[in-house]
Amino acid sequence: MQQLSICIPTFNRAPFLEWTVAKTVQDFPEAKIIISDNHSTDATATATWPGRYIRQSTNIGAFPNMRAALLASHTKYALYLGDDDYLLPGEVQKGIDFLEANPQVIAYYAPCQLYDELEQKVAWDAFYPAEDETFTRADLLWNFVMHKHVWPEHAIYRRERLEEIMQPRNQAYWCFVDLANAAVRGPVHFAKTPYYRNLTGHPVGGRVKLGDQQCLTDFESYRMGLELLAHDIFKPNLADKDLKKSINDMIRQFMWSRYEVAARILGAQNRTAEADVMKKRMEISSY
């Protein structure tokens, strides 16, 4: 896969990064590896890494660092990989083959698979469509995201379009903004099978995963991302009050499901007062 860059942002997780990089080199011997170190204070900065190692002069934040890692690539295709996860080579190759056969498609999205590496079993499969689907109409893409509750966080991008897709994200949740920037510029494809494994049980040990924290707190960021996605998709028709009501109803229902997830997690952690707050937010957001 000489045409592919695997871009790994990292911060203070040298043992996990070492494990992920070793597996990536083994599984993708021809791919370019780019590591963007967000000014780590552990052994990350002193270790020797294969591929290209970039060290930020200060901690620029998790998602800006991910963007920096991707924009540092110079191959035909690029994708993001967390510093404690791994990729499935056959599925990545399938994505590149699709993009090669469909040059008009800007990005190849796929769900991630939660996988317990210790037990060697799938913890949860997050499948989006019943079949692979290419979206040439942004309004149909919006309905797909809303009805399937899609989090478009994993994609193989055409490098030549990355500057357009990854414009500054501000406070909005990045994946919805990036999807908006892609969808208004050309077709995007969603695959039903994952190429990315997000690990639960990890051979190196336990760690705090950013997404586990975000899902309990980042509701305004999620909402803002959805609002910007809707705005960019429907901008010519936003004078239609019925359309705007429908959009806001969909966003409210999407957010209801986020409150439900947070309430369930907080309840399992015996954080009863916080879980009750989420349940109140669910009640006010329901129809």
Disulfide bonds with the S-S distance in Angstrom:
none
